[in-house]
Amino acid sequence: MLGTTTDLIERTLREHGAALEGIRFFESDSADLLAYATLTSVRRDDGGDLQALCGVYEWQQQPLAFLLDGQLIESADHLRRVRRMLAMRGGAPYIALIQGGSLTVYGVGLDGASAKAAEIKLPQKMQPSEVVPYLSNERPGNLTRRRWIEQVVLSLLDHAISHLIKVLAVPSEQAISLVGRALFTRFLADRGLLSDADAIRIAGAHVDQVFDRAESASSMNVWLDNTFNGDLLPLSVGAMSALPQAVFGTLGSIMRRAPGGQLSLDWREDWAHLDFAYIPVGVLSQAYEHFLRSHNVDRQEKEGGFYTPAPIAQMMLRGALHALRDQRRAHEAKVLDPAAGAGVFLICAFRHLVEERWKATGTRPDTHTLRDILYGQIAGFDVNEEALRFAALGLYLISIELDPNPRPVQKLKFEENLRDRVLFKVGEEGSAGSLGRHVGAEHDGRYDLVIGNPPWSSSTMLKEWADIEAGVREIAEPRLRHVPFRPLLPNQVLDLPFVWRAMRWCRDGGQIAFALHARMLFQQGDGMPEARNAILSALDITGIVNGADLRNSRVWPGVAAPFCLLFARNAMPAPGASFRYVSPRREDRLNAAGMFRIDAFNAPQLTPGLVIEQPDVLKVLYRGGQLDLELLNRMKSDGLSVDEYWRQFGEVRGKAQWSGNGYQRERESSKVDDDGNVGQSSMHLKGKPHLVAMPMLPALLDVDTLGDFRDERVHRARSPNIYEGPMLLVHQSPPAHSGRLNVAVCDSDLVYTESFYGYSAAKHPRGKELVRFMALVIGSQPALWYSLMTSGKFGFEREVVEKSVIDAMCVPAFDKLSAADLKEAERLFAMLTAAGGPDPEDVWAQIDAWVAGLYGLKSRDVEVISDTLEFSAPFSASRHAAQLRPKAVAVDHFLRTLEGSLRPIAGRHGMTVKAEEVKLSYTMPWLMFKLQASRGDATPQGNEVDVQPLLHMADALGTTEVVTRLEDGGLLVARLDQARYWAPTQARMFARRVVWQHSEDLFKVAG
C-alpha cells in the first residue's frame, strides 16, 4: 500500500512538468509493466525496501525517473539501498521522491553516495513546472562519468573468464562455460528460485558454496543439464574433476552474496555487491555478447558484428510490432532473428510478445502460455555454438522472469530442448551461415517479423560467397523484373544479403527490421547506388532511422561505424509508396544517457523514386534540409563539372588523362613480377619535387622548400601527366580549423602522394590562370558545402572528400569569364598569397562572396550554405555550436526573417504579421514565440498566454517544435533551445509550414 495517494503523486508530477501519459504506477498488474518485471516481482513477493517504489515516469517510451513514495522511505540508508537496487535494474537515470506535494530528484547510481550527495542540484530560479522537461532534455548529473550496470557485469565477467584462461590455463571455451553456468546459478539463487535447501538436496552444499568444490559443482551441473535439456553452455563429461582447486575459488566468488542477502551500503565492484534479483536478463545477455565479440578479435574483424544495445532492440521491436498490431497479428506473430548472437533481440521479442498476448486476451500469460510463446513464436539462427547456448540461457531466464508463479524449483523443468525448434545452428564459424544453404525451405514464408543486427563487415572473402550471390539473385530476379537494377552486393558486404534473404523467410506483407551499416544510405561509389536502388525497388520500405550522427556515443557504446535502422513491409512498393526518413541529431547530454530524440516533426516523407533519381538526397536531408536540396539541384544544372572540363584535355579508358590521385607507396598487396620486382617502376618521377604531407597547404606551393622524390618503385605510379605543372592540388581531408577544402597551386612539375588529388592544366593555353581560378572556387565555402551534401564519405564515416565528388562539382565556365572576373580572380589570388598581406580569413570571405556571385547565388542561398556549414559540418566546433542556446540576437533575427518570409502571403490577405518572443525562464529547454496577423495598421492583441499546455505537449512528444492555435487568433510556437533550430534558414522553412498547414489559424482574426 502507498502512503501517498496516486492522485497526489499524479498532481505533484503534473505540477513539475510531467505528462500524465508518461506515468506508470506499479500498484496494479498490467502488460505495460512487463519491462519492469524484475522490480514489480520483488516488490510484490518480498516487499521490504521496494514497497516505497510506486512507479516510473517514461519519456519517449524510455524510463526517465523511478517514482518513490516519500512517506514509505524510512531513513537515509533506506533511500541509499533503493537507489542501488534501481541502478542494478538500469534504465532510468533518476529517482523522483514525492512527499507532501514536493518532489526531490536523485541520480540513480551503484556507488555508495549519501542521499545529499546523490541529489540533483536544480538551477536556483527554476520553477516547479520546469523540472521534468529539464531532466528529459538536459540530463544533469554527470551521466558520462557514471558506471552503468552493463559495464560492471561485463567487467566482472571479463575478469573471471580472463583469470581462468590466462592465470589458471583453462581452455577458453571451457572457461566461458564454467563462468556462464556459475552466473546462471547465481541468477536462480538471487531470484529465490534456488533455495539453500534446494542446493543442499541437489549438490550437498549451501547455495553460495555449490561451486567451491569439484564434487558439489559437478552435482549442480548435472542438475542444470537435466533441468534445461542440455542447452546450457557445454562442458565435457568429467570436466570438473580435472580442474585445479584454484578454479573453484574464481567460480565460488561469483556465488558470494552480501551477508543475510542485504545490500551493503558501501560499494565495491565485485560479485558480492550485486543482486541479480534486480538485474534484468537482457543486461546479462548484452554483457555476454559484448564479451564474446571483444574476446574474439579475429571473428569481430571478419564478421563485423556488434552487440545491440537493448534500447535500440526495443525501439525496433516496438516499431515492427506496431505495424503487425494494425494487422491484428502482433500477439501471435512468429519472430526470427537470422543472426541471433547471444539473443538480445530474441529476449526483447519474447517480452514484447508476452505483452501483446496479455493485451489481446486480457489475461496475464501463465507458465503454459509462456512455454507456447517460447516454442512457437521465437526463432534464431547463428553459426556460433557459444552464442546459441547463451541465447538459450537468456530465453530460459526471461521465460522464468515473466512467469507470474515461477516456483517451486520443479517448475524450472522445460520439457523440450530449444535446439532445432527455437535456436538453429546454421553451419560452422567461417561459413556463410544463414546466408548459405544451411537453412531449409521449411523457414520460407514462416515468419511475421524478421529482425536483427546482421554483421556489417565487408571484403569477407567467404568461400561460399558465390552461393550467397546465387541465393540473392534467386530472390531478387522476380521482384526486379521490371526495373533496370541488379541486386549487387558491393565489396562483399554481409548486411545487405540478410535484407534479401529476409524477403524469403518473412511472409508476404510481414515486417522486416534490421540494424545496418549506413553505407547503404550514403555511399556513392563501388556499386552501392545500384545495390541501394535494387532494395528500394524490391521492398516496401516504411521507415529509415539514420544513426550516423550518433556513432561514438553511449547510444551504441563502442561503435564508431555509422548505422541505420531499416523498417519495411515484405512486399513490392506500390505506386506512390513512401517512407519516413529520420536523422536524430547529436545531443551530447541526452546521448550520454544512451538516449536520442526521434523527432517525428523532422521526418520527411520520401519516395523510392526520388532516392533513385537523386542518389544524394538522403545525405542532403541528413546534413542539410529541403532548402539545401533545392539549391543543390540548381547548382548541378548550371555549367560543366570539373571532370567534364578536364576531359577536354584528353581521356584514357574513359577517364580524364590529366587528373588523378597521387602515387601509392609499396604495400603487402603490391604485385611482384617475374624478375622479383615489387610494384611499378617510378624511375620517371625520380628527382622531381616531392609533396608527402603538409598540415595546411599554402595557396601557392614553393617547390624549393620540398625534397626530391627518391623511390625507384611504388605500388602504383599513376599517369605521368598528372604531375605536370601548372596544377591544382586538393587534399582529401579538409582541416577542421579552416572550414574549407585544402587547396594549393603549383606552377611547376610536382610528385605527390595519394592523399592529394591533382589537376594538371599543362594542356591549357592559360593554365596558370585556370588553376588559380579553380583554387578559388574549390577552396570556397560553396564548394565545401557541395562536398558535404554529396560526398559518400565526408560528413558520414570518414572526414575525407572523394575525388569523384570534386570531379562532379559544377563550376562556372572559366573560358566564358569576363575580363573583369578574370582580373578579380587574379587580384584575390594575389591577396591570398601576398607575404604580410591581409588576414587570409578576410580574403577568403571576399572569395566566398565572389564565387557565390559567379554561381548566381542570392543572399538567401548564401545564408543556406552558411547556416548548414555553421551547424552541420562534421567538425567538433560545429557540433558544439549547434547545441548551444541561441543568443538573443539570433532569436530576433529568426523572428524578423520569419516575418519577412510571411509578408507576401500576409499582404494578399490585407494583413501584416508580427512574431514576438514569449519570455520564459532561462532553464527551459525551449524558446517560445507568438505569431499573429492583423489587418492594416492594427496591433495584434497582446493577451497573456498560458504556455504550460504547450510545454507539457512539447515534453511528452520529445519533438523539436510544437505549434498550437491561440484563442484570440494566431499561433503559439515552442522550439528546442538549440542554436541550429534558430538559424535564418530554419525560419524560412517554418514559414513554409505555416503557409501549408496553419494559414487558416494565422490569418483568421477574431471579429
N, C-alpha and C positions, 0 to 999 in steps of 0.2 A: 504493500500500500504506500502511496505517496503521502508525504507530509504537506505538500503544496498542491493545490488543485490544478488540473490540467488547464482550466480556464485562466487561472492566474499566470501559469507558465506561458501559455499562448499570448496573453496580453502583454506580458513583460517582453517576450521576444519581438512581438509586433512593434512595441514602443521603441525597441532598439534596432529597428530597421529590417527585421526578418520578414520573409514572405511566408504566409501560413502554409502554402502548398509544399514548403521545404521541411516542415516539421514532421518527424516520425516519433510517435510515442511507443514505448516498449510495454505498456500496460496490457494491451490486447495482442493476441497472436494473429499475424496476418502474413500473406505471401510477400508483401513488400519488405518485410523484416528478415527474410532469409539470408540476406547479405551479412546480417549481424548475428547469425545463429550461434557463434561461439560465445557471444556476450549474453544473449537472451536465454540460452540454455543454462549457463552458470547462474544467471540471475534468478531463473525460475527454480532450479534444482537445489542451489546452495544458498542463495540469498546473500547473507553476510555483507561484505563491503559493497557489493554491486547493487544492493537494494536502492542506493541513492541514485543509480543511473536510470534516468527516466525516459531517455530517448536520444535522438540525434537530429541535427539540422543539416540538410543537404543543400548544396549549391551546384547547379549544373549536373545533377544526378550523382554527385560525389559527396561523401561526408565532409563537412566543414568543422562542425563542433559537436562533441558529445554533450548532452544536457544532464546536469546534476541537480537534484533537489537539495538545496542547501539545508533544509530542515532535517535531512537524514544524514548529513555529514557530522560525525560525532566529534572529530578532532582534526588538528592539522595533520597528524600522522595518517588518519583515515584518508584524507584527501591525497596525501602522497602515495598511498598504496593504490588507490583508484587510478591516479594519474599513470602509475607504472603499468597497471593492468590494461588500460586503454592504449598505451603505447605499444604493448605487445600485440594487441589486436591490429594496430596500424590503421592507416586511412586518414582519419580526421586529425588535423594538426592542433586543434584547440579543444578546451573544455569551457563550457558556459555554465557557471554555477549561479543558480537562480534562487534568491531568498527574499521574501517580503517585497517583491516588485523590483528589486535591484538585480543587476547582472554583473558578475565579475568574470573576466576571461583569463584562463591559464593556458600555457603551452603544454601540450602533451609531450612527455619525454621519458626515456628509460633511465635517465640519471636520477640521483638521489636528492635533487634540489628541494629546498623548502618551498612551502606554498608561496611565500613572499617573493622568493627568487624566481619562481615559475610564472608569476602573474605578468600578463602582458600589459605594459605601460601604454595607455592610450593617450593621444595628444590632449593637453590640458583643456583646450577650448572645445573639445568635441562634444556635440550634442548626442543625447541617447540614441536618436534615430539614425545616427551615422555609424554606429558601432559595427553592425553586421556587414553593411556594404564595405566598410574599411577592412574588416577581416577578409572578406571574399576577394577583394581586388588587390589589396596592398600586401597581405600575408606578412604581418610584422612578426618579429621573434627569432631572427637569425636561423631560418629554416635550412639554409645552405650548410650550416655547421652541425645540424642535428644528426645524431646517429639513429638510423632507422632500423626497425626490427629485421627487415630483409638483409641489411648489411651485417647485422650481428649474427644472425643464423648462418649466413654464408661464411663469415669469418671463422666461427666455431667449427663449422663443417669442414672448411678448408684445413684448419689446424689439425683436427682429429685425423682426417684421411692422410694428410701430408706426413704427420708423425708416424703413422703406421707404415707408410711406404718408404720414407727417407731414413727414419731412425731405426725402425724395427724390421725393415726389409720384407714387409708383407707385399705380395704381388698387388698391383694397383686395382685390378678388378675385384680381388678378394677384399681389399681394404674398403672399397666403396660399398660392397655388400655388407660387410660387418658393421660399419658405421650406420648404414641405412637401416639395418634391422634393429640396432640398438635405439636409434632415433624413433623408429616406428613404435617400438615397445614403450618408449618414454611418452609418446603421444597417448597411447592407450591408458597408461597409468595416470597421467595428469588429468585425463578426462573422466577418471573414475570408472573406466571400462575394464580395467585390470587391477583388481584389489590386491592387497597384501595376502589375503587368504588364497586368492586365485594363484598368485605367484608361488606360494609355498606348495600348493597342491600340484602345480604344473612342473615347477623346477626345483622345489625343495629349498627355496631361498626367499628372503624378503624381496619385495618388488624392486627396491632400489639397489639390490645386490645380485640380481639374477645374471648379470654379465661380469661379475667379479671373478668367477672361476669357470674353467672349461666345462665341468660337469653340468652346472646349472645353466650355463649359456647354451650347451647342446640341447638340453631338455626344452628350453624356451624356444629354440629354433625349430625343433621338431613340432612343437605345438603351433608355431606360426605357419609352418609349411602345411600342416594338416588343416588349419582353420582357413587359410587363404589360398588353398588349392595349388600350392607350389608357385604362385605368381610373384612371390617376394623376390628380392634381389638374390641371385643364385649363390649357393655355397655347396661345395663338393662334400660328399659323404666323408665323415671323419675329419673334416677341416679343423674343427675346434681343438681336437686332441693334439694336433700337430703344431699349434701356435704356442709361442713363448708366453709365460705368465705376464710379461710386461704389456702385451696386447690387451689383456683384460683390465689392466689399470686404466688404459685410454677409454675402453668401452664402458667400464664402470663409471667413469666420470660423467658420461652422458646421462646416466640414470640418477645421478645425485640431485636431490631436490632440497629446497630450504627446509630446515627442521620444522616438523609439525605442519608442513605444507603452507606455512605463512611466508609471504614475500618479505625479504629483508628490506629495510628502508635504505640501506646503503646500496651502492651499485658497483658491481664488477662485471666485466664481460666474460661470464663463464656459464656453464650449464645450470649450476645451482640457482642462479638468479633469474632463470626463465621459468615460465609456467605455460606449458603447451595447452592448457585448458582455454587460454585466451588467444593463442596464435592460430590464425586460420590455416587450413590445409594448403591453400594456394600459396602462402608465404613459403612453406617448406618446398613445394614443387618448384617455385620460382628460384629459390636458392640452390636447389639441387641441379636444376637445368643449367643455371649460370655456372655452377661448379663444373659440370660435365664439359661445357663449352670451353671454359678458361683453362682446364687441365688437359685438354687435348688440342693443343695449338694447331697441329697439322690438320686435324679434322676441321677445326674452325676456319682455317685459311682456305681449305679446299672446298668446304660446303658453304661458307659464308653465312652460317646460321646464327641467329641472335635470339636469346630468350626473350619472351614477350612480357612486358610489364602487365600486371593484372588489370590496371585501369584501362589500358588500350584494348586488351582482350574483351573486357566487359563492355566497352563502348561499341566495339564491332558486333558483339553478340546482340546487344540491345537494338542496334540499327537493323540487323538482319532479321531478328525475330519480330520486330515491329512490322516489317513487310509481310511476314508469314501470318502475323496476327490479323492483318487486314484480310488475309485469305481464310481466316479461321482455322489455321492449321498449326499454329505455334505450339500448342500443348501436346500435339502428337508428332511433332517434327522429328525426323531422323537426321542426325548431325554427324558429319565426317570432318576430321582434321587429317589431311593426307601427309602431313609432316609433323607428327604429334609431339615429338620430343618427350619431355617429362610430363606432358599432359596439362599444361596451363590452360589451353583452350578447352580441352575436354572437361576439366574440372569446373571451369566457368560455365560451360554449356550445360552440364548436369544441374548445377544450381538454378540456372535460368529455366530449364525445362521443368524442374520441380515447381518452381514459382508459377509457370504457365499452367501446369496441371492443376495446381491449387486454385488458381483464378477461374479456370474453366469449370471445375467440378464444385467449387465452394467448400471442399473438404481438404484438410491437410493430408498429403500423401503419407501412408503408413509404410511399415517395413516392406510389405509385399509390393506395394505400388512403386516404392523406390527401387526395388530389385527389377521390376518390369522396365522402368525407365533406363536403368543402367544397362541391362542386357538387350533391350530392344530399340533404343533410340540413340546410342552413342557408339562411334567407331573411330579408330585412329590407326594410321599406317606409320611405320618407321622402319629404318634399317638397323637401328642401334638397340641391341638387346638390353643394355643397362637402362636406357631411357624408357623402353617399354615396361620394364619391370617396375621402374619408379612411377610411371604413369599408372600402373595397376595399383600400387600402394596409395597413390593420391585418390584414385577413384573409390577404392575401398573406404578410405578415410572420410571422403566427402559424403558418401552414402551413409556412413555412421554419424557424421556430424549433423546431417539434416534429418536424421531419424528422430521423431518426437519421443520414442521409447526404445533407446538402443540397448538397454540392459535386460536380462543378465548377460554374462560373458558368452553364454552359449549362442546368443543371437548373432554373435560376430561370424558365425559359420556361414560362408557363402557357398551355395550348393554347386555352382558351376564355375569353371575356370573362365577367366576373361580372354585368354588367348584363343585366337581364331574365331571368336564370336564378337568381341568388343575391340580387342587390340590385335593387330596383324603385323607380323614381321615380314617385310616385303623385300627379300634379298639381303645380301651381306653389305657391310660398310664398303664404300668404294664403288658399289653397283649403282645402277640407275634407280633402284628402289621402286617407289610407287609410280615413277615415270616410265619404267620399263615394262617388261612382260610378266611381272611378278604379281599383278593384281588381276584377279579373274573377272570374267564378264558378269558374274553374279552381283558385282557392285555397280554396274551400269544403270543409271537412272534410279538408283535406290534411295538417294538422299534428298531431303528437302533443303538442306543447307550444307554447303561445303565451305569451310572456313579454316583459316590458319595463317601461319607465318612461314612460308617456304624459304629455303636457303636463297640468299641473294648473290651468291658468288658467280663469277664469270671465268672463262678460259679454263674450265674444269678438266678438259681432256679425258672425259669418261669414255671407257671402252665401248659402252653401249650407246654412245651419242647418236649413231645412225638409227638405232631403234627408237630413241626419243623423238627424233625428227620425223621418222615414219609415222609414229603414233599421232603426232600433232597434225601432220598432213591429212591423215585419215579422218580426223575430227573436223579439220578446218575446211576441207575442199567442198563439202556440201553447203556450208554456210557462206563461202566466198565465191560461189559460182557466178554471181552477177556483178562482182567488183574486181578491179584490176590488182588487188593486193594479195600477196602471198604471206603465209604465216612464218615469217622469218624469225629466227632465234639468234640475234646478233651476238657474236663473241661468246657463244655457248653459255649464255646466262641461264641460270637454273630456275629463277622465279617465274618467268613467262610460260614455260611448258606446264607448270601447275595450273595456270589460268585456263589453258586449253584443255588439259585433262579433266579439270573440274566440270567442263561443259558436258562431259560424258558421264561422270559419276552423279551429277545433280539431275534431278527430274526436270522435265520441261516446265518452265515457269517457276522453278525453285530459286533459291538465293545463293549467291556466291560472294564471299567476302575474304579478301586477302590483304595482308600487310606486305608491301612490295618495295623494292628499291625504286626511288623516284626518277631514276634514269628513264623509266618508261614514259614519264611525262615530258622530260626536258631535253634528253639527248637528241642531237640533230644530225649526227653522222653515223657511220658504220651500220647502216640499215635499220636503225632504231625507228626512224619516222615510218617506214613501211610496216615494221612489226607493230607499232602503235596503231596505225591505220587499220591493220587486219583485225586486231582485237576490237577496235571501235566499230568495225563493220559486222563482226560476228556475234557480238554480245551486247545486250541491252544494259549498258552501264547506267546506274541510277544516281551514283554519288561518288565523288573523289575528295578525300581529305589529304591535302598536300602538307606533309610534315617537315618539309625541307628547312623551315625556319627554326624547328625545334631540336635539331640534332645538337649533340654535345650539351644536352641539358638533362635534368633529372626526369623529364618526361619519358625518356628512354635512356637510362643510365648506361654509359659505356659505349654508346653507338654514335659514331661520327658520321656514318653514312646517312644521306638524306633518304627519307622514306615517304611512302604514301599509303593510304588505306583505300582500297577499291571495293565498291559495293555494286552488285549487278544482279539482274534477273536473267535466268538462263533461257534466253530467247533471242531471236534476231531483233535488232532495233526496228521498231515500226516507223513509218514516215512521220516526221515531226518529233521523234523521240529526243529527249534531252536529259541532262544530268546536272545536279548541283555540284559546284566546284568551290571548296572552302580551303583557304590558306591561313591557318592560325598564325598570328604574329608572335614574335618573340616578346615575352613579358617576363623579365628575369625573376621578379619576386614570385609571380604565380607559377612559373616553370620550376622554381626551386622546390616547390611543394609537390612536384610531379603532376601539376595541373596545366591545362591550356584552355583557351577560350574558343569554343565552337560558336562562331558568330553567324547565325542564320541570316542576319541582315547583309553581311558581306559574303554572299554565296551566289554568284551569278549563275544563271541557267544557261548552259551551253549545249549545242547540238553536236553530234559526232561529225556532221558535215562541215561545221565551222572549224573544228580542230584539224580535220583532214585538209581543208583548203588553206588554213593558216597555221602551219605547224608550230609557230612560236606563240600562239595565243595563250597557252597555259602559262608560259614563262612571263609574258607581258602582264597578265592579270595577277600573277603572283608578286612580281616586283613593282608593278605599277597599277594601272586601272583602265577604265574604259577610255578616258581621255588620252592616255598613253597609246592605247591600241589605235585610236583614230589618227593620232599624229604619226605613228609609225607607218601606217598604211599610206599616208600622204607622202612621206619621205621616200618610201620604197618605189613609188610610182614616178619619181622625177629623176631623170639622168641615168648615166651608166654606172654600173657597180665598179669597184676598184678592179676586180678580176676581169671584167669585160674590157676595161680601159687598157689593162696590161697585156691582154691577149693580142692587142693590135701590134705589139712588138714581136710576136711570134708564139707559136704553140708547139708543144711536143707531147704526143699521146693525149691530146685533149686538155692539156694543162698549160698555163702561161709559162713561157720559157724563161722569163726574166724576173720571176719572183719565186720565193720559196723559203722553207725553213733552213736554218744553217746546218752545218755538218753534225754528225753524231760520232762521238768517241767510240773506240773499241769497247765491246762488251762480250759477255759469255756467249751470246747468241750470234756473234759475228761469224760469217761463213769463212771456211778455210779452203783454199784452192788446192789443186793437185800438188803444187810446189810447197805447200805448207804456209803460204802467206795468209794472214788473217785480215778479213775485211776488204776494203778497197784502197787503192793507192791514192795518196793525196800529195804526191810529189809536185803536181802542177800548182799547188797552193803554197808550197813551202817558200818562206821568205817574205810573204805578204804581211801587212799589219794584221794583228790578231785581236779580236774582241772576245773575251771569255765571259766575264761577268762584271757588272757595274751596278751599284745600288740605285743610282739615278743617272740616267743618260743626260749629258748636256745636249742642248738643242743642235749644236754643231760639233761633231767629233773632230778632235785634232789627232790624226794618226801618229804624229811624232811622239805622243805620250804613251803609245801602246807598244808592246813587244811584238816580235815576229812569230809567225806560225812555223812550228818546227816538226810536227808529226809527219812521218812518212806514210803511215797507214791509219785509216779510220774505219769505223763501222760503215758509214755511208757519207760520201763526199759531197753529194748533190751536184747540180749543174754548175759549171764554172761561170756561167753568165750571171748568176745571182750575186756574185762577189765583185762585179764591176761597178765602179763609181761613174757618176754620182748615184747615190742610193738613199732610200728612206729605210730606216730601221724602226721596228716596233718590238718592244719587249713584251713577252707573252703574259707577264704578271704586272698588272697596274699597281703601283705603290699606293698604300693606303693613305699616306700623308698628303699626296698631291691631288687625289680625287680626279685623275685623268689618265689616259693611256700614256705610257712612257715611250716617247718618240725621239728620234735623232736623225740628223742628216750627215752623211759623209760624202765628200766630194771626190774621193779617190777610192781605189780598189781596197777591199777590206774582207777578211775572212772572219766569220762569226759562228758561234755555236747554235745548236737547235733551240736555245732559249729565245732567239730573236727571229723575227720574220723580216726578210729583206725584199725590197722592191727596187730593182735597178732601172734607172732611166737613161742608161748608156745609149739607147737607140733613139731617144727623143732629141730633136734638134735644140730644144731648150730644157735639157734635162735638169740643170741646176735649179731653174725656176720651178719646174714641175715638182721636184722632191721637196722644195721649201714650202710650196703651196700645200702639198699633201700632208706635210708635217703639221702645219697649222690646223688643217681640217681634222685630221685623225687625232691630234692632241687636244682638240676642243671638247667641251662638256657635251655638246650634242653627240659626238662620236662615242664617248664613254657611255652615255645613256643608251644609244643604239646597241652597243655591245651588251649592256646589262639586259636589255629587252630580248635579245635574240640568241645570246650565247647558250650553248648546251652545257657549259662548264662554269663560266664566270657567274657568280651570284647563285650557284646551285650546289656544287660539290667542291670544286677546286677553284681557287681565285686566279684562274687562267683564262685568257681570251684566246679562242682558237683562231688560226689563220683564216679558216673558212668564214668566220664572222667578219673579219676585216675585208676579205675578198668580196663578200656580199653587200658591203656597205655602199649605198648610192651616194656619190659625191658630185658637187657642182662641176660642170664640164670645164676643165682647165682651158681647153682650146677655144672656148667661147667667152672667156672672161674679158671684160672691158679693159681698156688701158688703165683706167682709174683703179680697178680692182687689182690688176697686176702690180701697180705701183704701191697700193696699200699693203698687199702681201709682202712685198719687198721691205716696206717700212716696218711692218710688225715683226718680221723675222729678224731684221737688223736690231730692233729694240730688244728682242728676246736674247740675242747673242752678244750684245754690247757689254764690254767689261765696264763695271762701275755704272751701268745704266739703271733704269727704273726697276722697282721691285718686280720680279718675274710674275708674281701673282696678279699685280695690277695690269701687266702686259697681257697675261692670259685672259683676264676679264675683258679686255678690249678685243682680243682674238675671238672669244666666245660670242660676243655681240656681233662681230663682223661675219663670222661663219653662219650664225643664225640668220643674218640678212641674206647671205648667199643662198641659203635654203628657202628663203621667202617665209621664214617663221615670224609669226606675230608675237606680241608681248605675252599673250596668253599661252602660246606654245612654249615660249622660253620659261614661263612660270611652271608649266607641267614638268619640263625637264629638270628645272632647279629643285622643285619640291620632291620629285622622285629620287634624285641623287642625294638630297639632304637627309631623307628619312629611310630610303630603301636600298642604298648602296651596301654591298656586303662587307663593310668595314665597321670596326667596333665603335668608331666615333658616330657613325650613322645610327647604329643600333641604340646607342646611348641617347642620342638626340631625339630619336623617335619616341622614347618612353618618358621624356621629361614633361613636367607640367608646362603647358604653354604660357608664355608671358602675356601680360595684359595687352601689349601692342599687337601680338599675333592674333589674340581673340578679337580685338577691334578690327583688324584687317580682314579676318574671316567674315565678320558680320557686315562690313562695308562691301566686301566682294559679293556676298550673298544678296545684299540689296541691289547692287548694280546688275547682277545676273537676272534678277526678277523684274527689274524696272520695265523692260519692253513688254512683257506679258501683263504686268500690272497696268501699264498705260492703255492697253487695249480695253481694260475694264473701267478705265477712267479713275484709276486708283494710284496711290503711292504705297510703298512697302517700307516698314520700319522693323529692323532687327535690334533687339535690346537685351543685353545680358541680365539674367536674374541672379543677383548676388547670393552665393551660398557660402557656408563655412569652408575654409581652405582645406579641411580634412576630407571632404567628399571626393570620391573617385570620379565624379562627373562635373562638368560645367553645363550650365543651362542658359537658354535664352528664349525670349518670346519673339515670334514673327507675326506681325499684324499688318493688315491693309486698311486704308481709309480712303474716303472719297475727297478729291480736291485737296484743299489745304487743311482739312480736319486732322486732328491729332488722334491716334489710336487711344482707346480707353486704357487707363493705367491702373486697373483694379488690382488688389493684392492677389497673388497667385498661390494656391496651395500646391506645393511641389511634392509633398510626401507620396501621393499615389503614384506619380511618375517615377520617383526614386525607388519605390518598392517594386514597380514593374521592371525597371532597369536592372536591379539587383537579381530579381528572380530569373530574368531571361539571360543574364550574363552577356548582354549584347553591347555593342559599341555605340548604339544610337537608339533612342526611343522617342517617338513623336505622339503627341496626343492633342486633341482639339480643345481650345479654351471655350468656356461657356459664352463669353462675350465676343467671340469671333477671333480667328487666328489660331496659331499653333504654339504649343509649348514643347521645347526640344531639349533633351539631355544627351550629351555626347561625352564619351570617356575622356578624362582629362590628360590625354597623351598628345604631345605636340603633333604627331603625324595625322591626327584627326582634325586639326585646326589649321591646316595649310590652305592657301587660297584655292588650290585645285580641288580640295575637298568641299569647299564652299560652292564651287561651280557644279560639282556632281550632286550636292544636296539640293541645289536649286532645280536641277533636272527632276529629281524625285518629287519635289514639291509640285512641280507642274504636272507630272504624270499621275501622282497619287493623292495629292492634297489640295488641288486647286479649289475645289468646292468649299472646303473648310476655311481656306485662307481668304478667298475673295467674296465669301458670303458674309456681309457685315450686318450685324443686328440693326433692325429699324430701317 
